[in-house]
């Protein structure tokens, strides 16, 4: 499984799953089905135009003009919806730059132009092979544009909430952690995780001292052990109320 790791300005590491060929093909087929429906609609419109204009060239010109947006469907949708088409929305995937930032119109233009080689000239074989045999699962258009396709499906983990994993036989240390509120604990946990991941020991010490003042505790535990214990104790008491 390929993943894209992004280190934010707050030194928080974000992980995105780079999607493989299967999900991309399904998204492509969904978009293709929508374009097929649009083509059928244009055909009906063309038939109706035939009753108004007998000149066949006028009919062809108008029908071609109406169908023109479909030729730029991929480019327009990706540009308007931040790297997504309808198929990608339904599959919860998105085109982003390799550094995780949103795509620019110039990236999308390069991707769209190389669809000719990736998809149309060789019936998709070039694009599929490129996705299968590159580390970041990029087709030629992605490689040239500096983009990847990532999953936007959100997986809620315990670490994303104020909850902590507490064993059944856990014995709490600080009984007065119930003086804290959920808002306090959420702020403590967010600050703790950011400082810990960036090895900002000064912030950890300041945070620990602030909590000790609030709870009136005097512990010999190290800062990280103390903060971790406070979070677990809070969860133990609130989950058992």
C-alpha positions in Angstrom: 0.0 0.0 0.0 1.5 3.4 -1.0 1.1 6.4 1.2 1.7 10.1 0.9 3.2 11.7 4.0 2.8 15.5 4.5 4.5 17.4 7.3 2.4 20.5 8.0 3.7 23.8 9.3 2.6 22.7 12.8 4.9 19.7 12.4 1.9 17.3 12.3 2.4 14.4 10.0 -0.6 13.7 7.8 -0.9 10.4 5.9 -2.9 9.9 2.7 -3.4 6.6 0.9 -2.4 6.8 -2.7 -5.2 4.9 -4.6 -4.5 2.2 -7.1 -5.7 1.4 -10.5 -9.0 -0.3 -9.4 -10.6 2.8 -7.8 -9.4 5.0 -10.6 -10.9 2.8 -13.3 -14.3 2.7 -11.4 -14.2 6.5 -11.2 -13.4 6.7 -14.9 -16.3 4.4 -15.8 -18.7 6.5 -13.7 -17.6 9.6 -15.5 -17.8 7.7 -18.8 -21.4 6.7 -18.1 -22.3 10.3 -17.4 -20.8 11.4 -20.6 -22.8 8.6 -22.4 -26.0 10.0 -20.9 -25.0 13.5 -22.0 -24.3 12.2 -25.6 -27.8 10.6 -25.7 -29.3 13.9 -24.6 -27.4 15.7 -27.3 -28.6 13.2 -29.9 -32.2 14.0 -28.9 -31.5 17.7 -29.1 -29.9 17.2 -32.5 -33.1 15.4 -33.7 -35.2 18.2 -32.4 -33.0 20.8 -34.2 -33.6 18.8 -37.4 -37.2 19.8 -37.2 -36.2 23.5 -37.0 -33.3 23.7 -39.5 -33.3 21.7 -42.7 -29.7 22.7 -43.4 -27.6 19.7 -42.3 -24.5 21.8 -41.7 -26.3 24.0 -39.3 -27.5 20.9 -37.4 -24.0 19.5 -37.2 -22.6 22.9 -36.1 -25.1 23.3 -33.3 -24.9 19.7 -32.1 -21.1 20.0 -32.0 -21.3 23.2 -30.1 -23.6 21.6 -27.5 -21.4 18.5 -27.2 -18.2 20.6 -26.8 -18.2 20.8 -23.0 -18.1 17.0 -22.9 -14.7 17.1 -24.7 -13.3 19.2 -21.8 -15.3 17.4 -19.0 -12.2 16.1 -17.1 -10.3 19.4 -17.3 -13.4 21.5 -16.3 -14.5 19.2 -13.4 -11.0 18.9 -11.9 -10.6 22.6 -12.1 -13.9 23.5 -10.6 -14.0 20.9 -7.9 -10.4 21.0 -6.6 -9.1 17.8 -8.3 -12.3 15.8 -8.5 -14.8 14.7 -11.1 -18.2 13.2 -10.3 -16.6 9.7 -10.4 -13.8 10.8 -8.0 -16.4 12.4 -5.7 -18.3 9.1 -5.4 -15.1 7.1 -5.0 -13.8 9.7 -2.5 -10.5 10.2 -4.2 -8.8 13.4 -5.3 -5.9 14.7 -7.4 -3.3 16.6 -5.4 0.3 17.6 -6.0 3.0 15.2 -4.8 3.6 17.5 -1.8 -0.1 17.2 -0.8 -1.1 20.8 -1.8 -4.1 21.5 -4.0 -3.6 21.2 -7.7 -3.1 24.3 -9.9 -4.8 24.7 -13.3 -1.4 24.2 -15.0 -1.0 20.8 -13.4 -4.5 19.8 -14.5 -3.9 21.0 -18.1 -0.8 18.8 -18.4 -2.7 15.8 -17.0 -5.6 16.4 -19.4 -3.3 16.7 -22.5 -1.5 13.5 -21.7 -4.8 11.6 -21.5 -4.3 11.2 -25.2 -1.4 8.9 -24.6 -2.4 7.4 -21.3 -6.0 6.5 -22.2 -7.2 7.2 -25.8 -4.4 6.2 -28.2 -3.7 2.8 -26.6 -7.1 2.0 -25.0 -5.8 2.9 -21.5 -3.0 0.3 -21.5 -0.2 2.9 -21.1 -1.9 4.6 -18.1 -2.8 1.3 -16.4 0.8 0.0 -16.7 2.2 3.2 -15.5 0.0 3.2 -12.4 0.8 -0.5 -11.7 4.6 -0.1 -12.0 5.3 3.3 -10.4 5.9 3.8 -6.7 3.3 6.6 -6.4 0.9 5.0 -8.8 1.2 7.8 -11.3 0.1 7.6 -14.9 2.3 9.5 -17.4 0.1 12.6 -17.0 0.5 12.5 -13.2 4.3 12.1 -13.5 4.6 15.0 -15.9 2.2 17.2 -13.9 3.7 16.3 -10.5 0.4 15.0 -9.2 -0.9 11.9 -7.4 -4.4 10.6 -6.7 -5.2 10.1 -3.0 -8.1 8.7 -1.0 -10.1 11.3 1.0 -11.9 8.7 3.0 -11.6 9.7 6.7 -10.8 6.9 9.1 -11.7 8.1 12.6 -9.1 6.8 15.1 -9.0 7.1 18.9 -6.0 9.5 18.5 -8.3 11.9 16.6 -10.6 12.4 19.6 -10.3 13.1 23.3 -10.5 9.4 23.9 -7.6 7.3 25.1 -7.3 3.5 25.0 -7.7 2.4 28.7 -7.3 -1.2 29.7 -10.0 -2.9 31.8 -7.8 -3.4 34.8 -6.4 0.2 34.6 -5.7 1.8 37.9 -5.9 5.7 37.8 -3.3 7.9 39.5 -4.9 11.3 39.7 -8.5 11.3 41.2 -9.1 15.0 40.6 -8.8 14.9 36.8 -12.6 15.2 36.8 -12.1 18.9 37.5 -11.2 19.2 33.8 -13.8 19.6 31.1 -13.9 17.9 27.7 -12.8 21.1 26.1 -9.8 21.3 28.5 -8.8 17.7 27.6 -9.2 18.2 23.9 -6.9 21.2 24.1 -4.4 19.4 26.3 -4.4 16.4 23.9 -3.9 18.4 20.8 -1.1 20.5 22.3 0.5 17.3 23.7 0.4 15.4 20.4 1.9 18.4 18.4 4.6 19.0 20.9 5.5 15.4 21.2 5.6 14.8 17.5 7.9 17.8 17.0 9.9 17.0 20.1 9.1 20.4 21.6 10.0 19.5 25.2 9.7 23.1 26.4 6.1 23.2 25.4 5.5 19.8 27.1 7.0 21.2 30.3 4.9 24.3 30.2 1.8 22.2 29.5 2.6 19.9 32.4 3.2 22.7 34.8 -0.1 24.3 33.9 -2.1 21.1 34.5 -0.3 20.5 37.8 -1.5 24.0 38.9 -5.0 23.2 37.8 -5.1 19.8 39.5 -2.9 20.7 42.4 -0.7 17.6 41.8 2.9 17.0 42.6 4.1 14.1 40.6 7.6 12.6 40.0 6.6 11.4 36.6 8.4 12.7 33.5 6.4 15.2 31.4 5.3 12.8 28.7 4.4 10.1 31.3 2.5 12.7 33.4 0.5 14.0 30.5 -0.3 10.5 29.2 -1.5 9.5 32.6 -3.7 12.5 33.0 -5.4 11.8 29.7 -5.9 8.1 30.6 -7.2 8.9 34.1 -9.7 11.4 32.7 -11.0 8.8 30.2 -11.2 6.1 32.9 -13.3 8.3 35.2 -15.6 9.8 32.5 -16.2 6.5 30.9 -17.2 4.9 34.1 -19.6 7.5 35.4 
